[in-house]
Amino acid sequence: MAAIELRGVVKRFGPITAVDGLDLEVPPGICLGLLGPNGAGKSTTMRLLTGQAIADAGELRVLGHELPGKAKAARAAMGVVPQLDNLDVDVTVEENLAVFARLYRVADVRGAVDRALDLARLRDRRGDAVDELSGGMRRRLLLARGLVHDPQLLLLDEPTVGLDPQIRTELWSLIDNLRSQGKTILMSTHYIEEAERLADEVAVMADGKIIARGRPAELIVEHAGRQTAEAYGPPERLAEVRGTAEAGGLRVRKAGPAVAIVGAERAVDGAVPEDAIFRAATLEDVFVLLTGEEAE
Amino acid sequence: MSAQAQAVRVRRLDPAAIAGVMSREVANFRTYWRGTTFSSVLEPIVYLLAFGLGLSATLVDEVDGLPYVEFVGTGMVATAVIFSSALPAMFGTFVKHRFQNTYDAILAAPVDVEELVTAEMLWIGIRSGFYGCFPLLVTMAFGLDPTPGMLLVPLFCFITALGFAGFGIAMAATVAKIDQFSYVTTLFVTPLFLVAGTFFPIDGLPEWAQVAAQFNPLHQLVELVRGGAFGFETVDLARLAFLIGFALLMWRIAVNRMERRLID
């Protein structure tokens, strides 16, 4: 049984269709990265999965529970780590965890809190109020709160958005540990590197649906080929390079100060300028080609 | 599925869910109870000194055969109740929902809006049950004699506060911006508290206002508290029934408004 099964899910907000015929299946035991630009419908998808948004059409099943009817049973078995920090800041670390252990009806609250503190490596800060913690600690606490009942499925909504690189790496190693423990993880992100680092499989989401799905390496070969050539120069030169490559049947995207010619290994003579730098194709190439958005 | 997850009961109005949400309120309350309690004790003292002693020294001695201080002191219970229920419900709910995203976190756990609202109302009700007693205790210091009937005052306050908590939560789910609460206080809270019969008996008002006052839950509370202090009448049962009805109605309205606000 798939941990998450979505079929033809539609969610509208007035004139806006945030999720537009979404099909998504997450098998147990993997980390699936839901990668998409801002506004692709990732957060709405997460809210649909917890029953905090009700779909206008389609079928949703989480751990065998039909949504929205059995959303509460589904929520009992999954953990959620929100994008926004919504910890109780005046209350201690320990009490934040204890409240959620109770909300999840954990029998041994104390034991669950201790386990969560160990996981977040916050045992020595247990008695401190949350607003005395550093940003990284708060983020770890938020993760631990979502795991206080030892759920088999974890929803991570943009787990490292807005964090500095060091904290991000720290969080990645925590999430990676969870994955090795066999938890099923659905993680939305708009950071390519995050998806590459953590996800067994990536589903690229744009305009409310999945437009590509697979292991990162497969996605790269399928959508971006093996090699990308980057050419630098003034704007007129870049425009000329783009024109020539596109005339040669290649796809070109902007890449910061350069243009990137994707699938450069298939180029016919002259389609790629001689001074271009060849590199292996990346998930970023795929993302930008598919979504038309500059990657972060 | 883990053993813990399987054991979770997911029926409607699960006491464990309600207790969990209330435990969050208790944990937070421990960080700010001093300030709230200080003002709850001091406020009736200030009012009693200003109105009770000030007015009784110069203008009124007795109202309905009661010393004015005791008349105001018993009436102040209702003031304490509305200010410790409607206002915290309005502002607290708004802040937790819009600024702190607390409800997003709670509703991601196996708790639904009905349980969330019920828990918030119960917590405010219990708090007001306590705070409602302070004016009575203060008035005792000013000479009011304790009676067994007063033991029911916390219960009356609790039931009335449930209704006003529901009202406040429903308002928080309705307004678009926090400044709009000034409309709610001016249009509802202040008139309700002024024509409750706290500071002057309502039988001095025009007849239409007297009829309207019967629909004011605070007036019914004031009468019940005076009943507890100076002797109940049969009509007090109807007053109690009215307050229970008010609480039930506000509960359903609050749940409904919050469901619309919290579930997309």
Chai-1 contact restraints between the chains, C-beta under 6 A:
chainA,res_idxA,chainB,res_idxB,connection_type,confidence,min_distance_angstrom,max_distance_angstrom,comment,restraint_id
A,T50,B,A108,contact,1.0,0.0,6.0,A-B,restraint_1
A,Q52,B,L107,contact,1.0,0.0,6.0,A-B,restraint_2
A,A53,B,D264,contact,1.0,0.0,6.0,A-B,restraint_3
A,K72,B,V10,contact,1.0,0.0,6.0,A-B,restraint_4
A,K72,B,P110,contact,1.0,0.0,6.0,A-B,restraint_5
A,K72,B,D112,contact,1.0,0.0,6.0,A-B,restraint_6
A,A73,B,V10,contact,1.0,0.0,6.0,A-B,restraint_7
A,R75,B,P110,contact,1.0,0.0,6.0,A-B,restraint_8
A,A76,B,A5,contact,1.0,0.0,6.0,A-B,restraint_9
A,A76,B,V8,contact,1.0,0.0,6.0,A-B,restraint_10
A,A76,B,P110,contact,1.0,0.0,6.0,A-B,restraint_11
A,A77,B,M1,contact,1.0,0.0,6.0,A-B,restraint_12
A,A77,B,A5,contact,1.0,0.0,6.0,A-B,restraint_13
A,V80,B,A108,contact,1.0,0.0,6.0,A-B,restraint_14
A,L84,B,N101,contact,1.0,0.0,6.0,A-B,restraint_15
A,N86,B,N101,contact,1.0,0.0,6.0,A-B,restraint_16
A,N86,B,T102,contact,1.0,0.0,6.0,A-B,restraint_17
A,N86,B,D104,contact,1.0,0.0,6.0,A-B,restraint_18
A,N86,B,A105,contact,1.0,0.0,6.0,A-B,restraint_19
A,D90,B,T31,contact,1.0,0.0,6.0,A-B,restraint_20
A,V91,B,A27,contact,1.0,0.0,6.0,A-B,restraint_21
A,V91,B,N28,contact,1.0,0.0,6.0,A-B,restraint_22
A,E95,B,A27,contact,1.0,0.0,6.0,A-B,restraint_23
A,V99,B,S23,contact,1.0,0.0,6.0,A-B,restraint_24
A,V99,B,R24,contact,1.0,0.0,6.0,A-B,restraint_25
A,R102,B,G20,contact,1.0,0.0,6.0,A-B,restraint_26
A,R102,B,S23,contact,1.0,0.0,6.0,A-B,restraint_27
A,L103,B,G20,contact,1.0,0.0,6.0,A-B,restraint_28
A,L103,B,A109,contact,1.0,0.0,6.0,A-B,restraint_29
A,L103,B,V111,contact,1.0,0.0,6.0,A-B,restraint_30
A,Y104,B,A109,contact,1.0,0.0,6.0,A-B,restraint_31
A,R105,B,V8,contact,1.0,0.0,6.0,A-B,restraint_32
A,R105,B,A16,contact,1.0,0.0,6.0,A-B,restraint_33
A,V106,B,Q4,contact,1.0,0.0,6.0,A-B,restraint_34
A,H149,B,Q4,contact,1.0,0.0,6.0,A-B,restraint_35
A,D150,B,S2,contact,1.0,0.0,6.0,A-B,restraint_36
